[in-house]
Amino acid sequence: MAAATKRQSRTQRKARGGARGGFETLKSEEIFTEAKDLMPGGVSSPVRAFKSVGGNPVVFDRVKGAYAWDVDGNQYVDYVGTWGPAIIGHADDKVLKALSTQMEKGTSFGAPCALENELAKMVIDAVPSVEMVRFTNSGTEACMGMLRLVRAFTKRDVVVKFEGCYHGHGDAFLVQAGSGVATLGLPDSPGVPKGATTSTLCAEYNNLESVEELLKNNEVAAVILEPVVGNSGFIPPTKEFLVGLRELTTKYGALLVFDEVMTGFRIAYGGAQEHFGVTPDVTTMGKVIGGGLPVGAYGGRKDIMEMVAPAGPMYQAGTLSGNPLAMTAGIETLKRLKEPGSYEYLDKITGKLINGILDAAKEHGHQVCGGHISGMFGFFFCEGPVTCFADATKSDTEKFAKWHRMMLQKGIYLAPSQYEAGFTSLAHTEEDIDRTIAAAKEVFAAL
Ligand SMILES: Cc1ncc(COP(=O)(O)O)c(C=O)c1O
C-alpha cells in the first residue's frame, strides 16, 4: 500500500475507532495489507478474508477459552472456534499440558504409535457406523480418501451429493449444482477438469424425490451429505430425510456417507448419526477429533475399510497422518467432551443464544430465522424456513454484512459469511451469551 493511502486509511480507522469508543484495528490493517502481497488474498483459506461481508478481517494474536484477542488488543467472544474444533474452548489447559509432554517425545514419528490406537478406539466406541478408521491431516483429505473408497468398494463411479454441501476442495466435490432438482455436475472452479466432476450428481437437500430420481437412473456408488448442513449456513435435515436416504441407498445398492467433519463430536458425542439414530456405511470426520491440530479421518464398516491399503488395494497415504501431537490433542478433547453434561450444557447455552438473537431481530422488525442443535447454530436474514441451499440464497446478505461488522465492533466474533454455521464451546459462559444478546439488541436497533 502506498504510504499516503496507508496514512489515509489509518486516519479513517482512528476516527471511526474514536467514535466507537476505542475499537481500533490499525495493526490488523497493517498486517493484512502486507499479507495480501505475500499470500493470495492475504489468507491461507478464503473465507478468512471477510470477502462476503466486506471490510478487512481482524488479525488474531491469541485465543483462550471462549475468547480471541486481535493484534490491536481487542477482545472478542468467539463463535467461530477455529471453524469448529475449539469445542472445549481454545487452548484448554489439559490439552496444552498433554501436548507439551508429548512434544518432549517428538512431534512426528512416521511410524506406528500407541496414541493412534487410543484415538481410534475412542472414535470407534463413539460413532455408531465406525468399526475401523484411517487418520488423515484434514477433512478434505478424509473426504478424498472416502470418495476413492466408496468407488473402489462398489465398483461404481457415480456419486450423489447435495447442493450447498461442502466436502473439502477435492476436484470431484467442487460442483455447481444449478437450480434444477437434479443437475449434472459442472466444475465450480477453474482448474477442475470437466472429467473430474462428470460422475458427481447433485440433489436437493431434504428432498428425497430428487435423490431417488438420480439413484433410479444411475449406478450410484454413494450418496454423500452433511447430515446437518453447516456450509450453506445452518440447515438441519428432517429425520424422515435421513431415514429415507438410508432406505433408498440400501434399495439401490449405494453406500450412505455422512460427512461429519463438522458435526462429528459436535452435535452429539456420536455425531449426527447418534443424534438422529440413522447409521451410514461410511463417515468422514475432522475438526473436533484433532482438538485444534490438523486431523481428519474416515471410517466405516470393517468390510469396507479393509479395502484401504495396506489391508486392501485402495491406495491412500500421508506423511504426517496420525502424528502424535494431533492424536494427543484429539484424545484430550474427547476425554473432556465425554464428561457428563457436556452436550446438555452446549445445547442450553446455544439455545439461549439463538433465541436471544432471533427475539432481538423480531423486536426491531428484522426478518431473521435460525436454529441450533447442541453447540452448532446458524441464522439467515430472511423469513424462512430454510430447508435447502436455494432457500438460503434468499437471505439479505447485505444486511447480514452490516450486522456482522457492527457485532465485531462490539466484541462479538461471528463467522464472516451468511453461509457459515456458528459454534459455541464448553468455555462460553451464560454471561458471554448475555453480552452477545445485549450487543445483538443494540445492533438490530441501529440496523
Ligand atoms: C462438512 C465438511 N467436510 C469437509 C470439510 C473440509 O475440511 P478441512 O477444511 O479440514 O479440509 C469441511 C470444512 O469445513 C466441512 O465442513
The ligand as an SDF file (V2000), in Angstrom:
LIG
                    3D

 16 16  0  0  0  0  0  0  0  0999 V2000
  -18.5480  -30.9770    6.1970 C   0  0  0  0  0  0  0  0  0  0  0  0
  -17.1230  -30.6640    5.8380 C   0  0  0  0  0  0  0  0  0  0  0  0
  -16.4220  -31.5320    5.1010 N   0  0  0  0  0  0  0  0  0  0  0  0
  -15.1390  -31.3160    4.7680 C   0  0  0  0  0  0  0  0  0  0  0  0
  -14.5030  -30.1600    5.1610 C   0  0  0  0  0  0  0  0  0  0  0  0
  -13.0710  -29.9330    4.8020 C   0  0  0  0  0  0  0  0  0  0  0  0
  -12.2800  -29.9960    5.9560 O   0  0  0  0  0  0  0  0  0  0  0  0
  -10.8520  -29.2670    6.0160 P   0  0  0  0  0  0  0  0  0  0  0  0
  -11.1210  -27.7970    5.9870 O   0  0  0  0  0  0  0  0  0  0  0  0
  -10.2620  -29.7480    7.3080 O   0  0  0  0  0  0  0  0  0  0  0  0
  -10.0860  -29.7120    4.8350 O   0  0  0  0  0  0  0  0  0  0  0  0
  -15.2010  -29.2160    5.9080 C   0  0  0  0  0  0  0  0  0  0  0  0
  -14.5700  -27.9520    6.3140 C   0  0  0  0  0  0  0  0  0  0  0  0
  -15.1590  -27.0350    6.7980 O   0  0  0  0  0  0  0  0  0  0  0  0
  -16.5430  -29.4670    6.2650 C   0  0  0  0  0  0  0  0  0  0  0  0
  -17.2530  -28.6090    6.9870 O   0  0  0  0  0  0  0  0  0  0  0  0
  1  2  1  0
  2  3  1  0
  2 15  2  0
  3  4  2  0
  4  5  1  0
  5  6  1  0
  5 12  2  0
  6  7  1  0
  7  8  1  0
  8  9  2  0
  8 10  1  0
  8 11  1  0
 12 13  1  0
 12 15  1  0
 13 14  2  0
 15 16  1  0
M  END
$$$$
